[in-house]
Amino acid sequence: VIQQRAPDQRGAIAHHGNRNSDWSLEQAGGNVAGETHFQSNADDDAVELTLNSGLNYILAGRIAGSTRFFAATSSMGTVSTSGDGVSIAAGSKTMYVGASDGDEASNAYIGEIIYYNRSLESAEQEQVLSYLRARWGI
């Protein structure tokens, strides 16, 4: 759960391991205003959404097989996108929140992060989304 704000050039909301080699949920401050993407292996163009500054969002990134799914839910509804291209190396890695491993800040207000080490089934994902909607009034 975040509130979208003006980020640094590549402001990571959260990422696991290296933001270019694993997965990263990040804002692209140098591109389109509000552009936020869910990337894997530095593919930051295919799975992106444009979010409104100052609005609260529940962001969901899910990797299932070779597909990345990305959704943003706000008081205005839900928008989503997906794309191919997943390359994540297994291993114990640092989880970064609010800034990348290169210290690029998202500047987003981050309210809550729920992270699973597996892809959730659709029913499980809906349970988490329902919990977050109720908890954060979205």
Wavefront OBJ file of the C-alpha trace (Angstrom):
o trace
v 0.000 0.000 0.000
v 1.523 3.305 -1.075
v 0.741 6.919 -1.716
v 2.254 7.869 -5.089
v 4.765 10.753 -4.932
v 7.497 12.248 -7.136
v 10.390 9.719 -7.198
v 14.087 9.838 -8.010
v 15.123 8.648 -11.498
v 14.521 4.969 -10.663
v 12.839 5.065 -7.280
v 12.285 1.539 -5.996
v 9.184 0.963 -3.904
v 10.480 -2.540 -3.197
v 12.828 -5.001 -4.830
v 14.533 -8.279 -4.082
v 18.262 -8.682 -4.690
v 19.601 -6.503 -7.476
v 16.876 -4.311 -9.030
v 18.184 -5.113 -12.506
v 18.803 -8.847 -12.101
v 15.803 -9.901 -10.025
v 12.406 -8.223 -9.617
v 11.681 -4.590 -8.801
v 8.515 -2.570 -8.285
v 9.683 0.928 -9.050
v 8.716 4.375 -10.207
v 10.413 5.875 -13.229
v 10.932 9.520 -12.291
v 12.794 10.406 -15.472
v 10.103 9.076 -17.790
v 6.349 9.711 -17.785
v 5.078 11.304 -14.555
v 3.522 8.621 -12.370
v 4.904 5.720 -14.399
v 5.388 2.719 -12.143
v 6.544 -0.668 -13.373
v 7.097 -4.227 -12.241
v 10.343 -5.309 -13.831
v 12.454 -8.419 -13.989
v 15.952 -8.541 -15.438
v 15.970 -4.773 -16.208
v 12.872 -4.999 -18.447
v 11.278 -1.751 -17.283
v 9.107 -0.968 -20.307
v 6.693 -3.860 -20.728
v 4.720 -4.085 -17.468
v 3.890 -0.542 -16.371
v 1.007 1.576 -15.149
v 0.612 5.337 -14.745
v -0.443 6.326 -11.226
v -1.744 9.682 -9.971
v 0.419 11.634 -7.518
v -1.091 11.926 -4.044
v -3.496 9.008 -4.537
v -3.365 5.901 -2.327
v -2.849 2.553 -4.073
v -2.700 -1.123 -3.309
v -0.025 -2.429 -5.676
v 0.206 -6.128 -6.521
v 3.019 -7.749 -8.440
v 2.844 -11.462 -9.174
v 5.141 -13.740 -11.111
v 3.636 -16.970 -12.390
v 5.853 -19.018 -14.673
v 7.275 -16.659 -17.293
v 4.623 -13.951 -16.848
v 4.634 -10.863 -14.633
v 1.276 -9.495 -13.511
v 0.965 -5.973 -12.097
v -2.160 -4.282 -10.703
v -2.937 -1.020 -8.919
v -6.153 -0.579 -6.928
v -7.278 2.856 -5.728
v -10.540 4.592 -4.867
v -10.898 5.024 -8.642
v -10.877 1.256 -9.327
v -8.265 -1.250 -10.482
v -5.953 -1.106 -13.477
v -3.679 -3.975 -14.463
v -1.198 -5.170 -17.035
v 1.018 -8.183 -17.681
v 3.979 -9.198 -19.772
v 6.526 -11.905 -20.412
v 10.155 -12.043 -19.462
v 11.047 -13.279 -16.014
v 14.624 -13.912 -14.931
v 15.210 -14.324 -11.231
v 18.223 -16.067 -9.745
v 17.456 -18.172 -6.673
v 19.178 -17.408 -3.403
v 19.022 -15.551 -0.137
v 18.973 -11.838 -1.015
v 18.274 -8.516 0.607
v 14.772 -7.042 0.332
v 14.922 -3.291 -0.353
v 11.980 -1.067 0.590
v 11.675 2.633 -0.263
v 15.002 2.890 -2.102
v 16.974 0.760 -4.536
v 20.296 -0.951 -3.942
v 21.679 2.123 -5.768
v 19.988 4.417 -3.176
v 17.376 5.784 -5.612
v 14.391 6.743 -3.447
v 10.770 6.213 -4.409
v 9.654 8.999 -2.037
v 6.303 7.179 -1.847
v 4.607 6.923 1.490
v 4.602 3.174 2.134
v 1.899 1.961 4.494
v 2.174 -1.814 4.362
v 3.982 -4.533 2.439
v 2.885 -8.146 2.277
v 5.432 -10.393 0.583
v 5.183 -14.095 -0.257
v 7.932 -16.366 -1.505
v 5.531 -17.959 -3.992
v 2.906 -16.867 -6.462
v -0.527 -16.679 -4.833
v -3.517 -18.373 -6.355
v -6.254 -15.981 -7.529
v -8.469 -16.692 -4.486
v -5.556 -16.043 -2.108
v -4.694 -12.829 -3.893
v -8.311 -11.678 -3.576
v -8.231 -12.406 0.189
v -5.126 -10.224 0.602
v -6.657 -7.471 -1.538
v -9.876 -7.553 0.529
v -7.866 -7.289 3.750
v -5.866 -4.308 2.424
v -8.944 -2.520 1.081
v -10.625 -2.780 4.483
v -7.532 -1.880 6.487
v -6.611 1.178 4.383
v -10.078 2.317 3.266
v -9.382 1.884 -0.429
l 1 2 3 4 5 6 7 8 9 10 11 12 13 14 15 16 17 18 19 20 21 22 23 24 25 26 27 28 29 30 31 32 33 34 35 36 37 38 39 40 41 42 43 44 45 46 47 48 49 50 51 52 53 54 55 56 57 58 59 60 61 62 63 64 65 66 67 68 69 70 71 72 73 74 75 76 77 78 79 80 81 82 83 84 85 86 87 88 89 90 91 92 93 94 95 96 97 98 99 100 101 102 103 104 105 106 107 108 109 110 111 112 113 114 115 116 117 118 119 120 121 122 123 124 125 126 127 128 129 130 131 132 133 134 135 136 137 138
